Amino acid sequence: AQQALVESERRFRLLVQGVTDYAIFMLDAAGRVANWNAGARRIKGWAADEIVGQPFSRFYTEEDRAAGAPERALDAAAWKGRFEAEGWRVRKDGSRFWASVVIHAIRDDEGGDGGGRGALVGFAKVTRDITERREAQRAMDELRERMAQAQKLEALGQLTGGIAHNFSNLLQI
């Protein structure tokens, strides 16, 4: 049983480390980074030894930190069990990216109902860089707006042409 547990844990660690499209990491109950996968390094830029032990709030913009967004995210996850949002996040080099973020509260089973409602031990955090998708959506929305404007102008042109034609007919009479 012990060997099976060790093997299961090894496979799980390989799975999490092998994911590079998502930043997957754990936070302790105070919001400090407890571990870091390869996807987190690729997306955010920090190596594990640079970021483990640091507050996760450093991924937020200055404006969001000043507004208390990191604390509200953890409070919501702790209260509801899950927090999900999109917003600007900051990489190690200071560049910003649009992120889809999910934070799950991790609880032990001690003193709880066996359904993970015990003491809060930390958070699982998954972040995905969706900047390209957001930019594509913005371009699509802009194109739709331009098409709507073109359709309005075309309709106005047809209306004006119709009025001019009717006026011309009246003049001929």
Disulfide bonds with the S-S distance in Angstrom:
none
